[in-house]
Amino acid sequence: MGVDVTAMTESGSGWRSSFAAGLVGTSRPKQWVKNLLVFAAPGAAGVLTHGHALLDAVDAFVIFCIVASGVYFINDALDVDADRLHPRKRFRPVAAGVIGVRQAQAIGGALVAVGVALSALVGMRLLLVVALYVGVQVAYSVWLKHEPVLDLAAVAAGFVLRAIAGAVAVGVPISQWFLIVATFGSLFMVTGKRFSDLGAVAEAGGRGVQAAAQYSLGFLRSILVMSATVTITAYCLWAFENVKAVTPGEGDAAVCFQLSIVPFTLALMRYGLLVDQGEGGAPEDVVFGDRLLLALGLTWAVVFGLGVYR
């Protein structure tokens, strides 16, 4: 199969048809931003200013970058036939023939093995979370992506496990409300991505995006409404839980937690609007590609951070 040297990324442009560039492209360094979720729980617990805790969180971040890249290699090897029918994914290095299927499997397996081994050095709890992440992602590639609803849960689980990994690596407790926010917020983003996938199905004449083809826009809209509602409700409860934990006399911190509800809700609404406009294909592109959404996210981080690191 021929290789389009001007279109070697998911979006169809950028990578030259060399093996080295193909390795980088398949590793998906752009998507490593998702692994920043490992800092969420330690950040919310207020321990990132502690040297040892910060190093443990950085270790978890690096491990997830390695493991996630390994999973991408394995996924692309398993999905090579379907990717070649996809209007954008056909330019991925494995689908385009820059990297062989067996090479992708070997590289992916090696990266996963290295990541799992490193997680064991940090702690057995992190090893368990990383192993569960790998298991869920491989199960998704092999089977779960063909099962409606379960495919959404599997992809969302990848985000949630990253958040849990940060907590177990550093050794901080996970609030039940934090976990609910992470779970349903992830489901919200994953469902938004399916909107974009449905558009790709139409563009490809109904070929190549089997997971999205199993849904209707009406069903996905109902999941978006449900997940957004639960996410906002749980966040409000989490914020007020933090308010109760504030030491008497630190009223400014309590106000910060309460005020953080505003930018959080507005950011979720903005993301929902972009999804409804068909721009939910890649969460990282949506977040960093919209100035207003990015501003709302930074505002939330600053306000919430002022409450935690008072």
PyMOL commands that set and color helices and strands:
alter all, ss='L'
color gray80, all
select helices_A, chain A and resi 19-27+29-45+51-78+80-83+89-91+93-96+101-122+124-142+144-146+150-170+176-203+210-213+217-245+251-259+261-276+283-289+291-308
alter helices_A, ss='H'
color red, helices_A
deselect
rebuild
show_as cartoon
